[in-house]
Amino acid sequence: MDQSSLQGLEYRSAFTLYSVDGKRAAAVLEFRNGETYLDEQEWLEGTTFKNRHSGSLVGPFASPEDAEKFIVATAWFRGSQD
């Protein structure tokens, strides 16, 4: 399912994960159709969090747990370049 087909679907925010340094966040969004997506955000100094992908979500994942396992394993979320 492409993201345009998510438009207008209900979802709930299952939880939000924050990196250890607090500079990155990922909201885990569970849609009514059973798919889960991530809304990745980065902290901008002096402002607030800004969407990392210009409003696009990352996914789909089969469950909030799968989304969490994915994001915490990424170099971006850990703040490393490897």
C-alpha positions as CSV (number, residue, x, y, z in Angstrom):
1,M,0.0,0.0,0.0
2,D,1.5,3.3,-0.9
3,Q,1.4,6.3,1.5
4,S,-1.2,8.2,-0.6
5,S,-3.7,5.5,0.3
6,L,-3.2,6.3,4.0
7,Q,-4.7,9.7,3.6
8,G,-7.9,10.0,5.6
9,L,-7.3,6.7,7.5
10,E,-7.6,6.8,11.3
11,Y,-4.6,6.0,13.3
12,R,-3.4,6.1,16.9
13,S,-0.1,7.1,18.2
14,A,1.1,3.9,19.9
15,F,4.2,5.5,21.5
16,T,7.1,7.8,20.7
17,L,10.8,6.8,21.0
18,Y,13.6,9.2,21.7
19,S,17.3,8.8,21.1
20,V,19.6,8.7,24.1
21,D,20.8,12.2,23.4
22,G,17.2,13.5,22.8
23,K,18.0,14.8,19.3
24,R,15.9,12.3,17.4
25,A,12.4,11.0,17.8
26,A,10.2,8.5,16.1
27,A,6.5,8.4,16.7
28,V,5.0,4.9,16.1
29,L,1.7,5.3,14.3
30,E,-0.7,2.4,14.1
31,F,-3.3,2.8,11.3
32,R,-6.8,1.4,11.3
33,N,-5.9,-0.9,8.3
34,G,-3.4,-2.8,10.6
35,E,-0.2,-1.2,9.2
36,T,2.3,0.7,11.4
37,Y,4.5,3.6,10.2
38,L,7.2,5.7,11.8
39,D,7.2,9.5,11.8
40,E,10.9,10.3,12.2
41,Q,11.9,13.7,13.5
42,E,15.1,15.6,14.3
43,W,15.7,18.4,16.8
44,L,16.6,21.7,15.3
45,E,18.6,23.9,17.7
46,G,16.5,26.7,19.2
47,T,13.3,25.4,17.7
48,T,11.6,22.1,17.9
49,F,11.4,18.7,16.2
50,K,11.1,18.7,12.4
51,N,10.0,15.8,10.3
52,R,13.0,14.1,8.7
53,H,11.3,13.2,5.5
54,S,9.3,16.3,4.6
55,G,6.1,14.7,5.9
56,S,6.6,11.2,4.5
57,L,6.3,8.2,6.9
58,V,8.6,5.2,7.1
59,G,7.0,1.8,6.7
60,P,4.9,-0.1,6.6
61,F,5.7,-2.5,9.5
62,A,3.5,-5.4,10.6
63,S,3.3,-4.1,14.2
64,P,4.5,-1.4,16.6
65,E,7.0,-3.8,18.0
66,D,8.5,-4.4,14.5
67,A,8.7,-0.7,13.9
68,E,10.5,-0.2,17.2
69,K,13.0,-3.0,16.5
70,F,13.8,-1.3,13.1
71,I,14.3,2.2,14.3
72,V,16.4,1.5,17.3
73,A,18.8,-0.5,15.1
74,T,19.4,2.3,12.6
75,A,22.6,4.4,12.7
76,W,20.5,7.5,12.3
77,F,18.6,6.9,15.5
78,R,21.7,5.9,17.4
79,G,23.5,9.0,16.2
80,S,26.3,7.2,14.5
81,Q,27.5,7.0,11.0
82,D,28.2,3.3,10.7
